[in-house]
Structures are given as structure tokens and as C-alpha cells.
């Protein structure tokens, strides 16, 4: 599995990156919405962990752009966020995210969010 992890905070990219690499996944990291869009232009991905609150283009806007691109509309997109209120989860799913992964994460929840075997 090839996963793009997008978060403006390096520490929030490190744990999922390490866990996924241990499972044999290929991981690409991006530190902004803009960098994520650039990374997706040149490579195919199986999934993306996408932070919601970032400077510049928000994760929600990135998700909406991806859903509007026929070549990327089927990409599995997980909102990767600290926003844990039930109404916020509903809003994220309505915006086009396939799943919501709440920070801080653990191995089991990461695998569940990406639909990987436990």
C-alpha cells in the first residue's frame, strides 16, 4: 500500500509513517495542502492521511479538490485530525472524507482507519 501523510507538524507525520513502514507500506510525506497536491500529480497513491487544520490550503479544501478531479476521485482519504466532536466528524464525512482518524493515534486505530489487517 502506498500512503501519503499530510500534516504541517512533523511530529504528527512521524508516528503513522513509522508504523506504516514497519508493515511494508510505502510512505510519502507532505507538510502542507499545497505539497500534497503536488505529490499527487506525479504519483498514484492508495490512501491519504490528511490533516484538517493547516496553514494555506486546509485538508478539507484538498479533499474537495481531489473529489472534483476524476483521476483522483476514488482515492481513499482519511481526515487526520484532533477535532473529535461528533458534529465535526459528520461535517468531515460530508465534505468527502472516507474515514476520520483522531489524534493522538495508536497502531490499531491507524490500521482500522486505513482498512489494513490488524
HELIX and SHEET records of a PDB file:
HELIX    1   1 UNK A   10  UNK A   22  1                                  13    
HELIX    2   2 UNK A   33  UNK A   42  1                                  10    
HELIX    3   3 UNK A   59  UNK A   68  1                                  10    
HELIX    4   4 UNK A   86  UNK A   94  1                                   9    
HELIX    5   5 UNK A  107  UNK A  113  1                                   7    
SHEET    1   A 5 UNK A  26  UNK A  30  0                                        
SHEET    2   A 5 UNK A   2  UNK A   6  1                                        
SHEET    3   A 5 UNK A  47  UNK A  51  1                                        
SHEET    4   A 5 UNK A  76  UNK A  81  1                                        
SHEET    5   A 5 UNK A  99  UNK A 102  1                                        
END                                                                             
